[in-house]
């Protein structure tokens, strides 16, 4: 990975959120690339339950101040950064008062999905791309973790198709086990087609459940990593039908060599 640039875009990341499959691998994978001589950038949403004081988040004024249009609404983009202690790894946080101030990640106090999770995912995808453009940083690989980040491959291949910064970037999506129960907003398709994405390319999102979100993510990725032992069968079958490099599940203790080899021989070939 020496000298290669890898952009990690994740729904969750330790130490900022509790440890689970997504948050742990979103930390371990960039740490591995970093220790193997690669250059990394990590992006995640700045949920309201992240303790800004404890983790020493601060706003980057030169990157903030842009408005992103989400479903015909102007939504201000705020960028914050923090460093993971001991690792010398910087994390960029995508923030917006309307979408990310609430003191929870994906669900309300009763366990119901937030009704605007679809708009939060669109905002996150656009916010990441616009910030990387401002940084003028060209990634060799863009590695997506978690369903809140799952619209990024679609937006890169469709909405940002003519953006030269990403012309040669390869997109990898890690697919985890069941991400959430139920569905996102039934009008999700219309909010994405508002951005000029043709409906045919996102027809799976007419039923915006976890499996269909990840189907769209892998459809617009260049390679796929199975990051959990148990993947929903419907999703597994869809991935198997694609003619793309797929890395089968590898346990945490063995992932470093497998992921590095997959990046070098399958993704960057």
C-alpha positions as CSV (number, residue, x, y, z in Angstrom):
1,X,0.0,0.0,0.0
2,X,3.1,2.2,0.0
3,X,2.1,5.7,-1.2
4,X,-1.5,4.7,-2.2
5,X,-4.3,7.0,-1.2
6,X,-7.3,5.4,0.4
7,X,-10.5,7.3,1.3
8,X,-12.5,5.6,4.0
9,X,-16.2,6.6,4.3
10,X,-18.1,5.1,7.2
11,X,-21.4,5.2,9.0
12,X,-19.7,4.4,12.3
13,X,-16.2,4.4,13.8
14,X,-14.6,3.6,17.1
15,X,-13.6,5.3,19.4
16,X,-16.4,7.8,18.6
17,X,-19.3,5.3,18.7
18,X,-19.7,2.0,20.4
19,X,-17.9,-1.0,19.0
20,X,-19.7,-3.2,16.5
21,X,-18.7,-4.9,13.2
22,X,-18.9,-1.7,11.2
23,X,-17.3,0.7,13.7
24,X,-14.4,-1.7,14.4
25,X,-13.5,-2.6,10.8
26,X,-13.9,1.1,9.9
27,X,-11.0,1.7,12.4
28,X,-8.9,-1.4,11.8
29,X,-8.8,-1.1,8.0
30,X,-7.4,2.5,7.8
31,X,-5.0,1.7,10.6
32,X,-3.7,-1.2,8.5
33,X,-3.3,0.9,5.4
34,X,-1.6,3.7,7.5
35,X,0.9,1.2,9.0
36,X,1.7,-0.1,5.5
37,X,2.7,3.2,4.1
38,X,-0.6,4.3,2.6
39,X,-2.1,7.7,2.9
40,X,-5.6,7.8,4.3
41,X,-8.6,10.1,4.9
42,X,-11.6,9.0,7.0
43,X,-15.0,10.5,6.9
44,X,-18.1,9.8,9.1
45,X,-21.2,11.7,10.2
46,X,-21.0,13.9,13.3
47,X,-23.9,12.4,15.2
48,X,-25.1,14.3,18.2
49,X,-24.2,11.5,20.6
50,X,-20.5,12.0,19.8
51,X,-18.9,13.8,22.7
52,X,-17.1,16.8,21.0
53,X,-15.3,17.9,24.1
54,X,-13.9,14.5,25.0
55,X,-12.8,13.7,21.5
56,X,-11.6,17.2,20.8
57,X,-13.6,17.9,17.6
58,X,-13.1,21.3,16.1
59,X,-14.6,23.0,13.0
60,X,-12.5,23.6,9.9
61,X,-13.7,27.0,8.8
62,X,-12.0,26.8,5.3
63,X,-13.9,23.5,4.5
64,X,-17.2,24.6,6.0
65,X,-19.8,27.1,4.8
66,X,-21.0,25.4,1.6
67,X,-24.7,24.7,1.1
68,X,-25.8,21.3,-0.3
69,X,-29.1,21.0,-2.0
70,X,-31.1,18.1,-0.6
71,X,-34.6,17.5,-2.2
72,X,-34.8,21.2,-3.1
73,X,-33.6,22.4,0.3
74,X,-30.4,24.3,1.1
75,X,-28.6,22.5,3.9
76,X,-25.4,24.1,5.3
77,X,-22.3,21.8,5.4
78,X,-20.1,22.0,8.5
79,X,-16.8,20.1,8.6
80,X,-15.1,19.1,11.9
81,X,-12.0,17.2,12.5
82,X,-10.4,15.2,15.3
83,X,-7.4,12.9,15.7
84,X,-7.6,9.3,17.0
85,X,-5.3,9.2,20.0
86,X,-2.0,7.3,19.6
87,X,-2.7,6.5,15.9
88,X,-1.9,9.9,14.4
89,X,-5.0,9.3,12.2
90,X,-7.3,12.3,11.5
91,X,-11.0,11.9,11.1
92,X,-13.3,14.3,9.2
93,X,-16.9,14.7,10.4
94,X,-19.8,15.7,8.1
95,X,-22.1,17.9,10.2
96,X,-25.4,19.8,9.8
97,X,-27.7,21.0,12.6
98,X,-30.9,19.7,11.0
99,X,-29.6,16.2,10.3
100,X,-27.0,15.4,12.9
101,X,-27.6,17.4,16.1
102,X,-30.0,14.9,17.7
103,X,-28.5,12.7,20.4
104,X,-28.7,9.4,18.5
105,X,-27.3,7.7,15.4
106,X,-30.1,6.1,13.3
107,X,-33.1,5.6,15.7
108,X,-35.3,7.6,18.1
109,X,-35.8,6.8,21.7
110,X,-38.5,4.2,20.8
111,X,-36.2,2.4,18.4
112,X,-37.8,3.8,15.2
113,X,-35.7,4.8,12.3
114,X,-35.5,8.6,11.9
115,X,-37.8,9.5,9.0
116,X,-35.1,11.6,7.3
117,X,-32.4,8.9,7.3
118,X,-32.6,8.9,3.5
119,X,-31.9,12.6,3.3
120,X,-29.1,12.3,5.9
121,X,-27.5,9.6,3.7
122,X,-27.7,11.8,0.6
123,X,-26.3,14.8,2.5
124,X,-23.4,12.6,3.9
125,X,-22.5,11.3,0.4
126,X,-22.5,14.8,-1.2
127,X,-20.7,16.3,1.8
128,X,-17.9,13.8,1.6
129,X,-17.3,14.3,-2.1
130,X,-17.5,18.1,-1.9
131,X,-15.0,18.2,1.0
132,X,-12.5,15.8,-0.8
133,X,-12.8,18.2,-3.8
134,X,-11.9,21.1,-1.5
135,X,-8.9,19.1,-0.1
136,X,-7.9,18.4,-3.8
137,X,-7.0,14.9,-2.7
138,X,-7.2,12.2,-5.3
139,X,-7.9,8.7,-3.8
140,X,-6.7,5.6,-5.5
141,X,-9.4,3.6,-3.5
142,X,-12.6,4.7,-1.9
143,X,-13.7,2.2,0.7
144,X,-17.3,2.4,2.0
145,X,-18.5,0.9,5.3
146,X,-22.0,0.9,6.7
147,X,-25.4,1.7,5.2
148,X,-25.4,5.4,6.0
149,X,-22.5,5.6,3.6
150,X,-24.0,3.3,1.0
151,X,-25.2,6.0,-1.5
152,X,-21.6,7.2,-2.1
153,X,-20.9,4.7,-4.9
154,X,-24.1,5.7,-6.7
155,X,-23.4,9.5,-6.4
156,X,-19.8,9.1,-7.5
157,X,-20.7,7.1,-10.6
158,X,-23.8,9.2,-11.5
159,X,-24.1,12.7,-9.9
160,X,-20.3,13.2,-9.9
161,X,-19.5,11.2,-13.0
162,X,-17.7,14.1,-14.7
163,X,-15.6,15.0,-11.7
164,X,-12.0,14.5,-12.8
165,X,-10.6,14.1,-9.3
166,X,-12.3,10.7,-9.0
167,X,-11.9,9.6,-12.6
168,X,-9.4,6.8,-11.7
169,X,-10.6,6.0,-8.2
170,X,-11.8,2.5,-7.5
171,X,-14.7,2.0,-5.2
172,X,-14.8,-0.9,-2.7
173,X,-17.9,-1.6,-0.5
174,X,-17.8,-3.7,2.6
175,X,-21.1,-5.5,3.1
176,X,-22.0,-6.3,6.7
177,X,-24.9,-8.4,8.2
178,X,-28.4,-7.0,8.8
179,X,-28.0,-3.2,9.2
180,X,-31.5,-2.1,10.2
181,X,-35.1,-3.4,10.3
182,X,-37.8,-1.9,8.2
183,X,-37.5,0.7,5.4
184,X,-36.3,4.3,4.9
185,X,-38.7,6.9,3.6
186,X,-40.9,5.7,0.7
187,X,-40.1,8.8,-1.3
188,X,-36.4,8.1,-1.3
189,X,-36.3,7.5,-5.1
190,X,-37.8,10.9,-5.9
191,X,-35.2,12.7,-3.6
192,X,-32.4,11.0,-5.5
193,X,-33.9,11.5,-9.0
194,X,-34.2,15.2,-8.0
195,X,-30.4,15.2,-8.4
196,X,-30.7,14.0,-12.0
197,X,-30.1,10.3,-11.3
198,X,-32.3,8.3,-13.6
199,X,-34.9,6.2,-11.8
200,X,-34.0,3.1,-13.7
201,X,-30.6,3.0,-11.9
202,X,-32.1,3.0,-8.5
203,X,-35.3,1.0,-9.0
204,X,-34.3,-1.3,-6.1
205,X,-34.8,1.7,-3.7
206,X,-38.6,1.7,-4.4
207,X,-38.4,-0.6,-1.3
208,X,-35.6,1.2,0.6
209,X,-34.7,-1.6,3.0
210,X,-31.1,-2.5,4.1
211,X,-30.7,-5.2,1.4
212,X,-31.8,-2.9,-1.4
213,X,-29.6,0.0,-0.2
214,X,-26.5,-2.3,-0.3
215,X,-27.5,-3.8,-3.7
216,X,-27.3,-0.3,-5.1
217,X,-24.0,0.3,-3.3
218,X,-22.4,-2.8,-4.8
219,X,-23.9,-2.2,-8.2
220,X,-21.9,1.0,-8.4
221,X,-18.7,-0.3,-6.7
222,X,-15.7,-1.8,-8.5
223,X,-15.2,-4.5,-5.8
224,X,-16.9,-6.0,-2.8
225,X,-15.7,-7.3,0.6
226,X,-18.0,-9.6,2.6
227,X,-17.3,-8.2,6.1
228,X,-19.6,-10.4,8.1
229,X,-20.0,-14.2,8.4
230,X,-23.7,-14.0,7.8
231,X,-24.9,-11.8,4.9
232,X,-28.7,-11.8,4.1
233,X,-29.3,-14.5,1.5
234,X,-31.0,-12.1,-0.9
235,X,-28.0,-9.8,-0.8
236,X,-25.5,-12.6,-1.0
237,X,-27.3,-13.9,-4.2
238,X,-27.2,-10.4,-5.8
239,X,-23.5,-10.0,-5.1
240,X,-22.8,-13.5,-6.5
241,X,-24.5,-12.5,-9.7
242,X,-22.2,-9.6,-10.3
243,X,-19.0,-10.0,-12.3
244,X,-16.8,-8.1,-9.8
245,X,-14.0,-9.1,-7.5
246,X,-15.4,-10.3,-4.2
247,X,-13.3,-11.0,-1.1
248,X,-15.0,-13.6,1.1
249,X,-15.3,-13.1,4.8
250,X,-12.1,-13.1,6.7
251,X,-12.0,-13.0,10.5
252,X,-10.5,-9.9,12.2
253,X,-7.3,-11.8,13.2
254,X,-6.5,-12.5,9.5
255,X,-7.9,-9.5,7.7
256,X,-4.8,-7.4,7.3
257,X,-3.0,-9.5,4.7
258,X,-6.2,-10.5,3.0
259,X,-7.4,-6.9,2.6
260,X,-4.0,-5.6,1.5
261,X,-3.7,-8.3,-1.0
262,X,-7.2,-7.7,-2.3
263,X,-6.5,-4.0,-2.7
264,X,-3.3,-4.6,-4.6
265,X,-4.2,-7.5,-6.8
266,X,-8.0,-7.2,-7.4
267,X,-8.9,-3.5,-6.9
268,X,-5.8,-1.7,-8.3
269,X,-5.0,-4.1,-11.1
